[in-house]
């Protein structure tokens, strides 16, 4: 029984760490798009972006309703991703 629980916790730790890297990729790509990189209209790049959006947005959108973006000049700084990182870090510290 202990081995099974240990295996489940290890898989959960791996999943949480993979999701952390997915969030980091999402943030880096959003910065690239903010600084002028164009989104691909089709192809493997578009498929990757759609997969990234479908993995991150269901978590970030509800957090965005709790924490509205901060206006800085003509731009808005979205703090929902930062809140997702904090929650994820707490989960990783508690589980791993």
C-alpha positions as CSV (number, residue, x, y, z in Angstrom):
1,X,0.0,0.0,0.0
2,X,2.8,2.4,0.8
3,X,4.5,1.7,-2.5
4,X,1.3,2.5,-4.4
5,X,0.9,5.8,-2.5
6,X,4.5,6.7,-3.1
7,X,4.1,6.0,-6.8
8,X,0.9,8.2,-7.0
9,X,2.7,11.0,-5.2
10,X,5.7,10.7,-7.5
11,X,3.4,10.9,-10.6
12,X,1.6,13.9,-9.1
13,X,4.9,15.6,-8.5
14,X,6.0,15.0,-12.1
15,X,2.6,16.3,-13.4
16,X,2.8,19.5,-11.2
17,X,6.4,20.1,-12.4
18,X,5.5,19.6,-16.0
19,X,2.6,22.0,-15.6
20,X,5.0,24.5,-14.1
21,X,7.0,24.3,-17.4
22,X,3.9,24.6,-19.4
23,X,3.0,27.9,-17.5
24,X,6.6,29.2,-18.1
25,X,6.3,28.4,-21.9
26,X,2.9,30.2,-21.9
27,X,4.3,33.3,-20.2
28,X,7.4,33.4,-22.5
29,X,5.2,33.1,-25.6
30,X,2.8,35.7,-24.4
31,X,5.7,38.1,-24.0
32,X,7.0,37.3,-27.5
33,X,3.5,38.0,-28.9
34,X,3.4,41.3,-26.9
35,X,6.7,42.4,-28.4
36,X,5.6,41.7,-32.0
37,X,6.0,38.1,-32.8
38,X,3.1,36.9,-35.0
39,X,0.9,33.9,-34.1
40,X,1.0,31.3,-36.8
41,X,-2.3,30.8,-38.7
42,X,-1.7,27.1,-39.4
43,X,0.7,24.2,-39.1
44,X,2.5,22.6,-36.2
45,X,3.1,26.0,-34.5
46,X,-0.6,26.7,-34.4
47,X,-1.3,23.2,-33.0
48,X,1.2,23.7,-30.3
49,X,-0.2,27.1,-29.3
50,X,-3.7,25.7,-29.3
51,X,-2.6,22.8,-27.0
52,X,-0.8,25.3,-24.7
53,X,-3.9,27.5,-24.5
54,X,-6.2,24.6,-23.8
55,X,-3.9,23.5,-21.0
56,X,-3.4,26.9,-19.4
57,X,-6.5,29.0,-20.0
58,X,-9.0,26.8,-17.9
59,X,-6.8,27.5,-14.9
60,X,-5.9,31.1,-15.6
61,X,-9.3,32.5,-16.7
62,X,-11.0,31.8,-13.3
63,X,-8.1,33.3,-11.5
64,X,-8.3,36.3,-13.8
65,X,-11.8,37.0,-12.6
66,X,-10.5,37.0,-9.0
67,X,-7.5,39.3,-9.7
68,X,-8.1,41.9,-12.4
69,X,-5.2,43.1,-14.5
70,X,-3.1,46.1,-13.4
71,X,-3.1,48.9,-15.9
72,X,0.4,50.2,-16.7
73,X,0.3,52.9,-19.3
74,X,-1.5,51.5,-22.3
75,X,-0.8,47.9,-21.3
76,X,-2.4,45.6,-18.7
77,X,-0.3,43.3,-16.5
78,X,-2.2,40.0,-16.0
79,X,-1.5,38.8,-12.5
80,X,-3.6,35.6,-12.8
81,X,-0.6,33.7,-14.2
82,X,1.4,34.9,-11.2
83,X,-1.3,33.7,-8.9
84,X,-1.3,30.3,-10.7
85,X,2.5,30.1,-10.1
86,X,2.0,30.8,-6.4
87,X,-0.8,28.2,-6.0
88,X,1.3,25.7,-8.0
89,X,4.4,26.3,-5.9
90,X,2.3,25.8,-2.7
91,X,1.0,22.5,-4.1
92,X,4.5,21.3,-5.1
93,X,5.8,22.2,-1.6
94,X,3.0,20.3,0.0
95,X,3.1,17.2,-2.1
96,X,6.7,16.8,-3.3
